[in-house]
Amino acid sequence: MPKPVDFTASSPLTADVVMVGSGISGLFCALKLADAGKTVVILTKNALTENNSRYAQGGIAAVLPECGEDSIAAHKTDTLVAGAELCEPAIVDAILRDGHLAIADLLLLGVPFDRDEFGNLAMTLEGGHHARRILHAGGDATGKQVEMTLNRHVENHANIRCIPHCQVVRLLHNTHGHCVGVDAVASRTGEAIRLLASHTVLATGGAGRLFAHTTNPVGATGNGFVLAAQAGATLVDMAFIQFHPTGLVHNGQTKFLMSEALRGEGGILRDKAGHPIMEGVHPLKDLAPRDIVARTIEATMKRDGTDTVWLDMTHVSAAHIEERFPTLLQGALDYGLDMRITPIPVAPAAHYIMGGVAVNLNGETAIPGLVAIGETVWTGLHGANRLASNSLLECVVIARNVAETLGQQPATPPPVASQVATKPQAYQWQHNANECADDFAASDFGQFQQRFRTAMSQHVGIVRHADDLMAMQATLTAMQQTMAQKNWHTLAPWGVDMAQQLQLAQWVVLSALHRTESRGAHSRSDYPQTEPLPRHQRMVVDKNGKATCEWQMVGGVEVITTEPPAMVEA
């Protein structure tokens, strides 16, 4: 039976900084803050090691001083082209320029980036890049290697405390509107956790788990976007969701990501007849930007009546595959697929969201005391389509900036309980099995969750249409009503998490309906043309979750406010 959760029953925990999330951006930022003398508490929804960063295979894109013929200008050109005119050029300059500083920090921490036979940092090529500028570690396990290195330091740091298996249910504010911490529920025990801090940092990752087919782990449900927006932060360009072209498919299910670096090392995408599908589509062929490759795969599957295309590595030396891609090779072998001797079935899967919480280069949101980093943010770097491996670059550069900014601020007493002005809200704790367990999948809630994700993949996928988007709106409204009728939205952790997913999905759909063009990762079959003036879509939501949208020109301050048409209100 559910039991009430009382956040005022005991004295709150306090720290200089509360970090919500334990991916690379959160861990890196926490370490640098702790080294600067700040006390940090890391709250994470699952185990400390379960996050999107751990599954990042490709690497970190960065132009280093020793890169020879490559340049920041060339990297910028590739970023702007991939971003389909929606990148902010000044932000691109700033982040790419500071990439080498963040890499130097990671090297000092002991991240084991791969090196060539001469001891130099090894670089690979990925889609959209015209030069080898992708650093990698463990061959195809960059995220895991970076995260493991950072975790070792975090676990041994006297200024850092970690609280895993913890669902944040809301941000707290004082009478001046400053964020002063969070309320959370321990998922396994139902313990109420009120944590007060001078600064709250959201590092909660992306939202790939809104979809049935995704490369993201179970925790990537977009909580940070909802927490920030409900507190008054601005969301930008939420329609832009990148579908990675090559998720390995087995028995109709996406199992894991087959890195773009495979195509960087010679992999070829083929249709059921063995023809290379990217021939004549783009000058870079299989290394075209991800949105182009994903749409080509989608069109090929529809034409051929197949559920996949095939990634062919059989012409690449087996020894090179074994050395460069040991994790991917073994992962495919676990499903009876040997890329050394047979092409691998792949299909697009939800991977990364280019939109997010609006922040500046120091991670600051519109709310004093609230900072955001990692995939949760929108800085203006990625535009309408993220260039491969620019995400980890943004993660570490912005996290570094945040740590330097907050670390230099003089010590101040953390907030006290009497300063919390957030109105009380009733939550209940009810334990539920892990979502991978059979009893959860078969439960009413498990089936409800799967219907939601299937509908999102069907109606808000790679190619969209107003009819599908409005059908999804109706589905979401009905599901929110069901949640309210069953009182699921008050149940922590899983009910609160699902309510946040439904709310975020409403905003994504609304954003997609308003963007009546095809640009980058957002493709509309009813609006196939690209508008001549690239514009950002800014969204602010009221306390009831209703969104107001406005348009802002790229590189400028001109804002055109537009109320959502009645038929697409959320």
C-alpha positions as CSV (number, residue, x, y, z in Angstrom):
1,M,0.0,0.0,0.0
2,P,1.2,3.6,-0.6
3,K,2.5,5.5,2.3
4,P,2.7,9.3,2.7
5,V,6.0,11.1,2.2
6,D,6.7,13.9,4.6
7,F,9.5,16.2,3.6
8,T,9.3,18.3,6.7
9,A,9.5,15.4,9.2
10,S,13.3,15.8,9.8
11,S,16.0,18.3,9.4
12,P,17.0,18.8,5.8
13,L,20.4,17.9,4.4
14,T,22.5,20.9,3.3
15,A,25.4,21.5,0.9
16,D,26.9,24.2,-1.2
17,V,25.7,22.5,-4.4
18,V,23.2,19.7,-5.1
19,M,24.0,17.9,-8.3
20,V,21.0,16.1,-9.9
21,G,22.4,13.4,-12.2
22,S,25.6,11.4,-12.4
23,G,26.6,11.4,-16.1
24,I,29.9,12.8,-17.3
25,S,28.9,16.4,-17.0
26,G,27.6,16.0,-13.5
27,L,30.6,14.0,-12.2
28,F,33.1,16.3,-13.9
29,C,31.4,19.4,-12.6
30,A,31.1,18.0,-9.1
31,L,34.8,17.1,-9.0
32,K,36.0,20.5,-10.0
33,L,33.6,22.1,-7.5
34,A,34.8,19.8,-4.7
35,D,38.4,20.6,-5.6
36,A,37.5,24.3,-5.2
37,G,36.3,23.6,-1.6
38,K,32.6,23.3,-2.2
39,T,30.5,20.6,-0.6
40,V,28.5,18.7,-3.2
41,V,25.7,16.1,-2.9
42,I,25.0,14.1,-6.0
43,L,21.5,12.7,-6.3
44,T,21.0,10.1,-9.0
45,K,17.8,8.2,-10.1
46,N,19.5,4.9,-10.4
47,A,23.0,3.6,-9.5
48,L,25.8,6.1,-9.8
49,T,27.1,4.3,-12.9
50,E,23.8,4.1,-14.7
51,N,23.5,7.0,-17.1
52,N,23.5,8.0,-20.8
53,S,27.2,8.9,-20.7
54,R,28.2,5.4,-20.0
55,Y,26.8,4.2,-23.3
56,A,28.5,6.9,-25.4
57,Q,30.7,4.9,-27.8
58,G,32.1,7.3,-30.3
59,G,34.1,9.9,-28.4
60,I,34.7,13.6,-27.9
61,A,35.1,15.9,-30.8
62,A,37.9,18.5,-30.2
63,V,40.6,20.3,-32.1
64,L,43.8,20.1,-30.1
65,P,47.0,22.1,-30.6
66,E,48.7,19.1,-32.0
67,C,45.9,18.4,-34.6
68,G,48.1,19.7,-37.5
69,E,46.0,20.5,-40.5
70,D,42.7,20.6,-38.7
71,S,41.4,23.8,-37.2
72,I,38.7,25.3,-35.0
73,A,37.3,27.0,-38.1
74,A,36.9,23.7,-39.9
75,H,35.2,22.1,-36.9
76,K,32.9,25.1,-36.7
77,T,32.0,24.8,-40.4
78,D,31.1,21.1,-39.9
79,T,29.0,22.0,-36.8
80,L,27.1,24.8,-38.6
81,V,26.4,22.6,-41.6
82,A,25.0,19.8,-39.5
83,G,23.0,22.3,-37.4
84,A,21.0,23.4,-40.5
85,E,21.4,27.2,-39.9
86,L,20.1,26.9,-36.3
87,C,23.4,27.0,-34.4
88,E,24.4,30.1,-32.6
89,P,27.8,31.0,-34.2
90,A,29.2,32.9,-31.1
91,I,28.3,29.9,-28.9
92,V,29.9,27.5,-31.3
93,D,33.1,29.6,-31.3
94,A,33.3,29.7,-27.6
95,I,32.7,26.0,-26.9
96,L,35.0,24.7,-29.7
97,R,37.7,27.1,-28.6
98,D,37.7,25.8,-25.0
99,G,37.5,22.1,-26.0
100,H,41.3,21.5,-25.6
101,L,41.2,22.9,-22.0
102,A,38.5,20.4,-21.0
103,I,40.4,17.5,-22.7
104,A,43.5,18.6,-20.8
105,D,41.6,18.3,-17.5
106,L,40.3,14.8,-18.4
107,L,43.9,13.7,-19.2
108,L,45.1,15.0,-15.9
109,L,42.4,13.0,-14.2
110,G,43.7,9.9,-15.9
111,V,41.1,9.3,-18.7
112,P,42.8,6.6,-20.8
113,F,42.2,8.0,-24.3
114,D,43.4,5.7,-27.0
115,R,46.8,6.4,-28.6
116,D,48.6,5.4,-31.8
117,E,51.8,3.4,-32.1
118,F,53.8,6.6,-31.6
119,G,52.0,7.5,-28.3
120,N,50.0,10.3,-29.8
121,L,46.3,10.6,-29.1
122,A,44.4,8.6,-31.7
123,M,41.7,10.3,-33.6
124,T,38.8,8.9,-35.6
125,L,36.3,10.1,-38.2
126,E,32.5,10.3,-37.7
127,G,29.5,11.5,-39.8
128,G,29.5,15.2,-40.7
129,H,33.2,15.7,-39.9
130,H,35.8,16.4,-42.6
131,A,38.8,15.6,-40.4
132,R,39.8,13.0,-37.8
133,R,39.1,14.9,-34.6
134,I,37.3,12.4,-32.4
135,L,39.1,11.2,-29.3
136,H,38.1,7.8,-28.1
137,A,38.9,5.4,-25.2
138,G,38.7,1.7,-24.9
139,G,38.2,1.5,-28.7
140,D,34.4,2.0,-28.7
141,A,33.8,2.6,-25.0
142,T,34.6,6.2,-24.5
143,G,31.7,7.2,-22.3
144,K,32.3,4.2,-20.0
145,Q,36.0,4.9,-19.7
146,V,35.5,8.6,-18.9
147,E,32.7,7.9,-16.5
148,M,34.6,5.1,-14.7
149,T,37.6,7.4,-14.3
150,L,35.5,10.3,-12.9
151,N,33.7,7.9,-10.6
152,R,36.9,6.7,-9.0
153,H,37.7,10.3,-8.1
154,V,34.2,11.1,-6.9
155,E,33.9,8.1,-4.6
156,N,37.2,9.1,-2.8
157,H,36.6,12.9,-2.5
158,A,35.9,14.1,1.0
159,N,33.7,17.0,-0.3
160,I,31.3,14.8,-2.2
161,R,28.4,12.7,-1.0
162,C,26.4,10.5,-3.4
163,I,22.8,9.4,-2.8
164,P,21.7,6.9,-5.5
165,H,18.3,5.5,-6.3
166,C,16.6,8.8,-5.6
167,Q,13.8,10.4,-7.6
168,V,13.7,14.2,-7.5
169,V,10.0,15.3,-7.4
170,R,10.4,19.0,-7.5
171,L,12.7,22.0,-7.1
172,L,12.4,24.3,-4.1
173,H,12.4,28.1,-4.1
174,N,12.4,30.9,-1.6
175,T,10.2,34.0,-1.4
176,H,12.5,35.8,-3.9
177,G,12.1,33.1,-6.5
178,H,15.6,31.7,-6.0
179,C,16.1,27.9,-6.3
180,V,17.2,26.6,-2.9
181,G,17.3,22.9,-3.4
182,V,15.1,19.8,-4.1
183,D,12.7,17.4,-2.6
184,A,13.3,13.8,-3.5
185,V,12.2,10.3,-2.6
186,A,14.4,7.3,-2.0
187,S,13.1,4.8,-4.5
188,R,13.8,1.7,-2.5
189,T,12.7,2.8,1.0
190,G,10.3,5.7,0.5
191,E,12.5,8.0,2.7
192,A,11.8,11.7,2.2
193,I,14.9,13.7,1.3
194,R,14.9,17.5,1.4
195,L,18.2,18.9,0.3
196,L,18.9,22.6,0.6
197,A,21.8,24.2,-1.3
198,S,23.0,27.6,-2.5
199,H,23.0,26.2,-6.0
200,T,21.2,23.4,-7.7
201,V,22.6,21.9,-10.9
202,L,20.5,19.8,-13.2
203,A,22.6,17.2,-15.0
204,T,19.7,14.8,-15.7
205,G,20.4,13.8,-19.3
206,G,18.1,13.3,-22.2
207,A,14.7,11.9,-23.0
208,G,15.2,9.0,-25.3
209,R,13.0,6.8,-23.2
210,L,9.9,8.6,-24.4
211,F,10.2,6.4,-27.4
212,A,9.8,2.6,-27.9
213,H,13.0,2.4,-29.9
214,T,15.9,4.2,-28.3
215,T,19.6,3.9,-27.6
216,N,19.1,5.4,-24.1
217,P,19.1,3.6,-20.8
218,V,16.0,3.4,-18.5
219,G,16.7,6.6,-16.6
220,A,16.6,8.9,-19.7
221,T,13.0,10.1,-19.2
222,G,13.5,13.9,-19.4
223,N,12.9,14.7,-15.7
224,G,15.2,17.7,-15.7
225,F,13.3,19.5,-18.5
226,V,10.1,19.3,-16.6
227,L,11.5,20.2,-13.2
228,A,13.2,23.3,-14.7
229,A,10.2,24.4,-16.8
230,Q,7.8,24.0,-14.0
231,A,10.1,26.2,-11.9
232,G,10.0,28.9,-14.6
233,A,13.0,28.2,-16.8
234,T,12.7,28.5,-20.6
235,L,12.8,25.6,-23.0
236,V,14.1,26.0,-26.5
237,D,13.7,24.0,-29.7
238,M,12.1,20.9,-28.1
239,A,11.0,19.5,-31.5
240,F,14.5,18.6,-32.5
241,I,15.1,15.0,-31.4
242,Q,18.0,13.1,-33.1
243,F,17.3,9.6,-34.2
244,H,20.6,7.8,-34.4
245,P,20.7,5.9,-37.8
246,T,22.2,2.7,-36.5
247,G,20.7,0.9,-33.5
248,L,21.3,-2.8,-33.6
249,V,18.0,-4.6,-34.1
250,H,17.3,-8.2,-32.9
251,N,13.9,-9.8,-32.9
252,G,12.3,-6.4,-33.7
253,Q,13.8,-4.6,-30.7
254,T,16.6,-2.0,-30.5
255,K,19.3,-3.5,-28.3
256,F,22.1,-1.0,-28.4
257,L,23.8,1.7,-30.5
258,M,26.2,0.7,-33.3
259,S,28.6,3.6,-33.2
260,E,28.9,6.0,-36.1
261,A,32.6,5.4,-35.8
262,L,31.9,2.0,-37.6
263,R,31.1,4.0,-40.7
264,G,34.0,6.3,-40.0
265,E,36.2,3.2,-40.3
266,G,34.6,2.1,-43.6
267,G,31.2,0.7,-42.8
268,I,28.6,0.8,-45.5
269,L,24.8,0.9,-45.1
270,R,23.1,-1.5,-47.6
271,D,19.5,-2.4,-48.5
272,K,18.1,-5.9,-48.6
273,A,19.5,-6.4,-52.1
274,G,23.0,-5.3,-50.9
275,H,23.0,-1.9,-52.7
276,P,24.7,1.0,-50.8
277,I,21.8,3.2,-49.8
278,M,23.8,6.4,-49.4
279,E,25.2,6.4,-52.9
280,G,24.0,9.6,-54.7
281,V,22.2,10.9,-51.6
282,H,25.0,13.1,-50.1
283,P,28.7,13.8,-51.0
284,L,29.8,12.3,-47.7
285,K,27.7,9.1,-48.4
286,D,27.6,7.0,-45.2
287,L,29.2,9.8,-43.2
288,A,26.5,12.3,-44.1
289,P,24.9,14.2,-41.1
290,R,22.7,11.9,-39.0
291,D,19.4,13.4,-39.9
292,I,20.0,12.7,-43.6
293,V,21.2,9.1,-43.0
294,A,18.3,8.4,-40.6
295,R,15.7,9.6,-43.1
296,T,17.3,7.7,-45.9
297,I,17.2,4.5,-43.9
298,E,13.6,5.2,-43.0
299,A,12.7,5.7,-46.7
300,T,14.6,2.5,-47.7
301,M,12.8,0.4,-45.1
302,K,9.4,1.6,-46.3
303,R,10.3,1.0,-49.9
304,D,11.6,-2.5,-49.3
305,G,9.1,-3.5,-46.6
306,T,11.8,-4.3,-44.1
307,D,12.3,-3.4,-40.5
308,T,16.0,-2.8,-40.9
309,V,18.9,-2.0,-43.3
310,W,22.3,-3.6,-42.9
311,L,25.6,-2.2,-41.8
312,D,28.3,-3.9,-43.7
313,M,31.8,-4.2,-42.1
314,T,32.9,-7.4,-43.8
315,H,35.4,-5.7,-46.1
316,V,37.2,-4.2,-43.1
317,S,40.0,-6.3,-41.6
318,A,38.8,-8.6,-38.8
319,A,41.9,-7.6,-36.8
320,H,41.0,-3.9,-37.0
321,I,37.4,-4.6,-35.9
322,E,38.7,-6.6,-33.0
323,E,41.1,-3.9,-31.9
324,R,39.0,-0.8,-32.6
325,F,35.5,-2.1,-31.7
326,P,35.8,-4.8,-29.1
327,T,32.7,-3.9,-27.2
328,L,30.4,-3.6,-30.2
329,L,31.8,-6.9,-31.6
330,Q,31.1,-8.8,-28.4
331,G,27.7,-7.1,-28.0
332,A,26.6,-8.2,-31.5
333,L,28.1,-11.7,-30.9
334,D,25.9,-12.0,-27.8
335,Y,22.9,-11.9,-30.2
336,G,24.5,-14.3,-32.7
337,L,25.7,-11.6,-35.1
338,D,29.3,-11.5,-36.2
339,M,30.1,-8.2,-38.0
340,R,33.4,-9.7,-39.2
341,I,31.6,-12.1,-41.5
342,T,28.0,-10.8,-42.0
343,P,26.3,-7.4,-42.3
344,I,24.5,-6.3,-39.1
345,P,20.7,-5.4,-39.0
346,V,20.3,-1.8,-37.9
347,A,17.5,0.9,-37.8
348,P,17.1,4.4,-36.4
349,A,16.4,4.9,-32.7
350,A,15.7,7.9,-30.6
351,H,19.1,9.1,-29.3
352,Y,19.6,12.7,-28.4
353,I,17.5,15.9,-27.9
354,M,19.0,19.1,-29.4
355,G,16.5,21.3,-27.5
356,G,16.6,21.8,-23.8
357,V,16.7,24.3,-20.9
358,A,18.0,27.6,-22.1
359,V,21.4,28.4,-20.4
360,N,24.3,30.7,-21.1
361,L,28.0,29.5,-21.3
362,N,28.1,29.3,-17.5
363,G,25.1,27.0,-17.4
364,E,22.9,29.7,-15.8
365,T,19.1,29.5,-16.3
366,A,16.5,32.2,-16.0
367,I,16.1,31.2,-12.3
368,P,18.6,32.4,-9.8
369,G,20.4,29.5,-8.1
370,L,19.4,27.0,-10.8
371,V,22.1,25.8,-13.2
372,A,21.9,23.1,-15.9
373,I,24.5,21.1,-17.8
374,G,24.8,18.2,-20.2
375,E,22.1,17.0,-22.5
376,T,19.5,18.8,-20.4
377,V,20.6,22.1,-21.7
378,W,20.2,24.2,-24.9
379,T,23.2,26.4,-25.4
380,G,22.9,27.0,-29.2
381,L,25.7,24.7,-30.1
382,H,23.8,21.9,-31.8
383,G,21.2,23.7,-33.8
384,A,18.7,21.5,-35.6
385,N,20.9,18.4,-35.7
386,R,23.9,17.6,-33.4
387,L,27.2,16.9,-35.1
388,A,28.6,13.6,-34.0
389,S,30.6,13.7,-30.7
390,N,29.9,17.4,-30.1
391,S,27.7,16.4,-27.1
392,L,30.4,15.2,-24.8
393,L,32.4,18.3,-25.9
394,E,29.6,20.5,-24.8
395,C,29.2,18.5,-21.6
396,V,32.7,19.0,-20.3
397,V,33.2,22.6,-21.5
398,I,29.9,23.9,-19.9
399,A,30.5,21.8,-16.8
400,R,34.0,23.3,-16.5
401,N,32.6,26.8,-16.9
402,V,30.0,26.1,-14.2
403,A,32.6,24.8,-11.8
404,E,34.9,27.8,-12.3
405,T,32.0,30.3,-11.9
406,L,30.5,28.7,-8.8
407,G,33.9,27.7,-7.3
408,Q,35.1,31.3,-7.3
409,Q,32.0,32.6,-5.4
410,P,32.6,33.3,-1.7
411,A,31.3,30.8,0.8
412,T,27.7,31.5,2.0
413,P,25.5,29.7,4.5
414,P,23.2,27.2,2.7
415,P,19.5,28.0,2.9
416,V,17.5,26.9,6.0
417,A,14.1,25.2,6.1
418,S,12.3,28.4,7.1
419,Q,13.3,30.0,3.7
420,V,11.5,27.4,1.6
421,A,8.4,29.0,0.1
422,T,7.4,26.1,-2.2
423,K,3.8,25.2,-1.4
424,P,3.4,21.7,0.2
425,Q,2.3,18.9,-2.1
426,A,1.3,15.4,-1.1
427,Y,3.3,12.5,-2.4
428,Q,3.1,8.8,-1.6
429,W,5.7,6.1,-1.9
430,Q,4.9,2.8,-3.4
431,H,7.6,0.3,-4.4
432,N,7.4,-1.2,-7.8
433,A,9.6,-3.7,-9.5
434,N,12.4,-2.6,-11.8
435,E,10.9,-1.9,-15.3
436,C,13.0,-4.7,-16.8
437,A,11.2,-7.3,-14.6
438,D,8.5,-9.5,-16.1
439,D,6.0,-8.6,-13.4
440,F,6.4,-4.9,-14.0
441,A,6.0,-5.3,-17.8
442,A,2.8,-7.3,-17.3
443,S,1.3,-4.8,-14.7
444,D,-1.3,-2.3,-15.6
445,F,1.3,0.5,-15.2
446,G,3.9,-1.4,-17.3
447,Q,1.4,-1.8,-20.2
448,F,0.4,1.8,-19.8
449,Q,4.0,2.9,-20.1
450,Q,4.6,0.7,-23.2
451,R,1.5,2.1,-24.9
452,F,2.8,5.6,-24.4
453,R,6.3,4.8,-25.9
454,T,4.8,2.9,-28.8
455,A,2.5,5.8,-29.6
456,M,5.4,8.3,-29.4
457,S,7.5,6.2,-31.9
458,Q,4.5,5.9,-34.2
459,H,3.4,9.6,-34.2
460,V,6.4,11.7,-33.3
461,G,9.2,9.8,-35.1
462,I,11.6,10.6,-37.9
463,V,9.0,12.0,-40.3
464,R,6.0,13.8,-38.8
465,H,2.6,15.1,-40.0
466,A,0.1,17.3,-38.3
467,D,-2.5,14.5,-38.2
468,D,-0.1,12.3,-36.3
469,L,0.9,15.0,-33.9
470,M,-2.6,16.0,-33.1
471,A,-3.5,12.3,-32.6
472,M,-0.6,12.1,-30.1
473,Q,-1.9,15.1,-28.3
474,A,-5.3,13.5,-27.8
475,T,-3.6,10.3,-26.6
476,L,-1.5,12.2,-24.1
477,T,-4.5,14.1,-22.8
478,A,-6.3,10.8,-22.3
479,M,-3.3,9.2,-20.6
480,Q,-2.9,12.2,-18.2
481,Q,-6.6,11.8,-17.3
482,T,-6.0,8.1,-16.5
483,M,-3.0,9.0,-14.4
484,A,-5.2,11.5,-12.4
485,Q,-8.1,9.0,-12.0
486,K,-5.8,6.3,-10.7
487,N,-3.9,8.8,-8.6
488,W,-0.6,7.5,-10.2
489,H,0.8,11.0,-10.6
490,T,1.4,11.3,-6.8
491,L,3.2,8.0,-6.4
492,A,7.0,8.2,-6.2
493,P,9.1,7.2,-7.8
494,W,7.5,5.6,-10.9
495,G,4.2,7.6,-11.0
496,V,5.9,10.9,-10.7
497,D,8.4,9.9,-13.3
498,M,5.6,8.9,-15.7
499,A,3.7,12.1,-15.1
500,Q,6.8,14.1,-16.0
501,Q,7.2,12.0,-19.2
502,L,3.7,12.7,-20.3
503,Q,4.1,16.4,-19.6
504,L,7.4,16.6,-21.5
505,A,5.8,14.7,-24.4
506,Q,3.0,17.3,-24.6
507,W,5.6,20.1,-25.0
508,V,7.6,18.1,-27.6
509,V,4.5,17.5,-29.7
510,L,3.4,21.2,-29.3
511,S,6.9,22.3,-30.4
512,A,6.7,20.0,-33.4
513,L,3.3,21.2,-34.4
514,H,4.4,24.8,-34.3
515,R,7.5,24.3,-36.4
516,T,5.8,24.2,-39.8
517,E,8.9,23.4,-41.8
518,S,11.5,20.6,-42.3
519,R,14.8,21.4,-40.8
520,G,17.6,19.2,-39.5
521,A,16.2,16.4,-37.3
522,H,12.6,17.8,-37.5
523,S,11.0,16.5,-40.7
524,R,7.4,17.3,-41.6
525,S,5.8,15.4,-44.6
526,D,3.1,18.1,-44.7
527,Y,5.7,20.9,-44.6
528,P,8.7,19.5,-46.6
529,Q,10.3,22.9,-47.3
530,T,12.7,24.8,-45.0
531,E,11.7,28.3,-44.0
532,P,14.1,31.0,-45.3
533,L,14.7,32.5,-41.9
534,P,16.0,30.2,-39.2
535,R,14.3,30.8,-35.9
536,H,14.5,29.4,-32.4
537,Q,11.3,28.4,-30.7
538,R,11.2,29.4,-27.0
539,M,8.7,28.0,-24.7
540,V,7.6,29.0,-21.2
541,V,5.0,27.1,-19.2
542,D,2.6,28.2,-16.5
543,K,1.9,26.4,-13.2
544,N,-0.7,24.3,-15.0
545,G,1.7,23.1,-17.7
546,K,0.2,25.2,-20.5
547,A,2.9,26.5,-22.9
548,T,3.3,29.8,-24.5
549,C,5.6,29.9,-27.5
550,E,7.6,32.7,-29.1
551,W,10.1,32.8,-32.0
552,Q,13.6,34.3,-31.8
553,M,15.9,34.9,-34.7
554,V,19.3,33.2,-34.7
555,G,22.1,35.4,-33.6
556,G,19.7,38.2,-32.6
557,V,17.3,39.5,-29.9
558,E,14.2,40.0,-32.0
559,V,11.3,38.0,-30.4
560,I,8.0,37.4,-32.1
561,T,5.4,36.2,-29.6
562,T,2.7,33.8,-30.9
563,E,-0.1,32.2,-28.9
564,P,-0.6,28.5,-29.8
565,P,-3.6,28.0,-32.1
566,A,-6.6,26.6,-30.3
567,M,-6.2,23.2,-31.9
568,V,-2.7,22.7,-30.7
569,E,-2.9,24.0,-27.2
570,A,-1.2,21.8,-24.6
